[in-house]
Amino acid sequence: MNLELHQIEPRYESLRRTSPGRERQLCGSLADIGQQNPVVIVATAEVRDRYVLVDGYKRLRALRRLRQDTIRAVCWQMSEPEALLLERLMRQSDADGPFEQAWILAELRERFGLELSELARRFDRSASWVSRRLALVKELPSSVQDHVRSSAITAHSAMKYFVPLARAKRTDCEQLCAAVAPLRLSTRQVAEVCAAFVDGNEASRASLLKDPSVFVRAKQEAKKPPLELNPGRLMVNDLSMMASIARRISRRFRDGAARQIQPTERPEILACASQSQADANALWDRIAKEFGNAG
């Protein structure tokens, strides 16, 4: 059946994570060859000729982006909770992450009043598994869950690092997640940022919240292998350091350091200066020999 887009109610859109890359590909495919697979809907009990979308949210968003007026759909003759459960089973549970499982469990429990034992039976899981999944929704702030839905924060990062942070201090979790979400960090980078935040003092935490990208870049630079310099560049660096040291000692003499030297230190300074002069002369002779005409 063909329906107008305004007849579709995306009631369960928040139960799925989005993937901007995949949706761009789908949008291109729909623009090229049109809609090939119908979306799945169920009729609403509240309004006539109005349907709840069960499966096909990416297709619906893509068609809206393409400014299409109609969508091809198949209507399941069953209740909403039955349709949600059937659609999930057809997609295979392994395709769902822990948060998607938690969101659909919470929806079935809160909207339709299904008990823990019934949810456990329908999902073929234990009651404790259902409780742990529902706890994710309660423990993690809704603002962080929104970042998971938009794929700004990976579900693994949220479970492993932001859930413990939320248990310790909910506001810290919300603030840190809001700071790092625009960067779309990898799980490893999120782990480093969270560890630095937890172990840091008040000043370092404020710095992380202000601009976590500075910390991320510093970490990346620290992991880069040191540049291997060729022999010529190494010699230039060493000679530059020699010249810098000579200028520094000269400045000390100009500033009157000689008047502050103890009599017992003078012989040692003269000996070191004599040795330095001999080494410098030997180096110059070597450079002249190797380079032919150093002048």
N, C-alpha and C positions, 0 to 999 in steps of 0.2 A: 504494500500500500504506500502511496505517496502522501505526505503530510506537509503542511506549511510549517516553517521553523517555529513560529510563535505558538504552535500547538504542543510543542515539546517542552516539558518541564525538567530541567537538569537538576533534579532534587539531590542526587547522590554524587555530584561532581567532586565534592570535597573528600570522597573516599578513595581517590586515585591520585598518585603523583603525576606531575606533568613532565614532559621531556621536550623542550623547545626544538632540539635538533630533529627528533623524529616527527614532530608536528609540522616542521617546515617541509620535510620530505613528503609527508602525506598531503600537504597542501599543494605541492607541485604535482603529485600524482593525480589528485582530484581535478586540478585545472587541466591536466593533459588528457586523461581518459575518462574522467567522471567517476561517480560513486559506483563501485562494483559490488560491495557487500552492504546489505541493509543493517541498520541499527536495530537494537532490541528494545521494545517498549512494553508497558502494561497500561491498561486504562486506569484512570484515576476515579476514585469513588466520589470525589468532591465536585468536579466540573465535567460536564459533557463535552465530548470531542477534545478532551485534553488528555495527554499521555505522559507518563513518567518514563524517562530514559533509564534503562537498566544497563545497557552496554552500547558503546559507540561515542563516548564523549570526545575523543580526539577528532572523529569525523564531523561531529556537530560543530566544534570550534573551527575546524578548517573550512567548512561550508559557510559559516558566518563570516570568516575572514575573506572568503571569495565573493561575499555578497550574494549568495544563492538564496532563493526563496523557499525551495522545497527540499525534502529529504526522504529517501526511501527507507521504509521501516517494516519490521515484522512484529506483530503484536502477540505476546504470550497470554494465553487465557488462564491466568492464575493470579494469586494475590502478590502484593509487592514483596513481602518477606520471602515467600517461596521463590519468586523470580530472582531476588538477590542471591539467595543460597544456590539456586540452580546455576546461575551465571558464573558464580565463583567456582563451583565444582567443574564446570565445563572448561574454564580457563586453566585449571590445575593449580593447586594451592602453592606449588613451588614457585610459581610466577609472582606471587605476592610477597612483599616484604613484611616485616613484623608490624610496621605502622599501618600498612593497608589492612592487614588482618585485624589490628586493634580498632581501626576506624569502622570497619563493617560490623565487628562485634558490638561496639558501642552503639552504633545506629540501630541494630536489631534489638538490643536490650532496652535502649531509651525510647525509641519510637514505637516499637511493637511489643515491648514488655516480655521478651523471651527470657526465661530463667537461665541461670548458669548451667544447670544440668541439661536443659534442652539445647543450649548452644554447644555444649561439649558433645552431645550426641550428634547434632547436625554436622559439626566440623570433624567428627571422628577424633576428638582429642579429649584429654582429661580436663576435669573442672579446674585444676590448678593451672593448666596451660591457659585456659580462658581467663582466669583471674590475673595471671601475669601480663597477658596482652592488654587487658582492660586497664591495668595499673599504668601502662605506658601513657595512655591518654590522660590519666589523672595526674601523673607525676610531671610530665613535660608541659611547659606553658604553651598555650594555644598559638602564641606568636612564633615559637620555635617550630611547632608542627606545620605552620603555614610555610615556613622556609623549607621544610622537608617536602611538602607537597609541590613546591615550585622547583625542587631539585637544586636550590641554592645550598642546602646542607644535605649531605648524604644520610640515608637512614642509619647506616652503620655508625657514622660519626655521632649522630644524635643519641643512639642507644648507648654507645660505649663511653662517651665523654660528656654530653650535655645532660643526660638523665642523672648521673651522679652529682653533677654540679647543681642541678635543680633541687635535688634532695638536700644538699648542703645549704644553698642560698638561692632562692628562686629568682630574685632580682638580678643577681650576678649572672645567672644563666641567660636571662633575657637580654641583658645589656651586651654580653660578650657575643651572643649569637647574632644580634642585630649588627654588631661591628664587623664580624667576619663573613656574614652571608653575602654581601655584594662582591666579595673576592672569589667566591666559589672555589674554596680550597679543597685539596685532596684530604682523605682521611688522615694520612700521615701528618699533613700540615696542621689540621685541626688538633691532632693530638699534641703537637709541639706548642701550639698557642695556648691550649687549655692547661698544659703542664706548667708553662711559664706563668700563666695567670694564677693558678693555685699556689705555686711556690713563691710568687713574687711578693713584694711589699706594696704599700699603698701607692707609692709613686709609680712603680713599674706597672701596676694594674691600671692606673689612670692612663699611662702612656699607651698600653695595649688597647684600651677601649677607644682612645682618641684616634689612633691610626695603626691597626695591626699589620698593615702592609709593610711598615718599616721593619718590624720584627721578622716577618716572613722573608723579606729581601736579605736581611742580615744573615739569617739562617742559610739561605741559598748560597750567599757569597762565601760563608764559612766552609761550606761543603765542597767548593770548587777546588780542584787540585792546584797547587802552586805552579805558576808559569815556569817552564824550563828556559833559562836564558842561555844564549850561545856564549862562547868564550869571549868574544869581543865586547858584548854588552856587560858581562861580568867584570871585565877589566875597567870599562868606563865607570861602572858603579864603584869599584874599589878605589880608583884614582880620584873620583869625586869625593869620596869619604876622606881620603888623605888630604886633599885640598881644604875640605871643610874643617878638619881637625887643626891644620896649620893656621887657618884664619881665626879659629876660636882661640888658640893659644896667643896669637898676636894681639887680639882684642883684650885679653887678660893683662898682657904687658902694658898696653896703652892705658888700661884702667888703673894702673899702679899696683898690679899684683906682686911685682918684684920687691916692693918695699915691705910686703907682708910675709915674705918667705923667711923661714927660720934659717939661721946660719948652718945648722946641721943638715938642712935639706938641699942647700946649694950644690954640694958635690954630686949628689944623686941626679939633680936636674941637669947639670952640665954633662954628666955621663950619658944620660938618656938622650939629650940633644945631640951629642957627638955621634952616638950610635944611629940615631934617626937620620942625621946628615949623611953618614956613610952608606946606610941602606938606600937612601934616596938617590945618591950619586951612582950606586951600583945599579939601581933600577933604571936610571936615565941612560947609563952606558948600555944596558941590555936592550932598551927600547931602540936606541940609536943603531945598535948592531942588527937587530931583527928587522927594523923597518928601513935600513939602508941610510936614509938621510932624514933624521927626525926633525931637523930644522925646517 
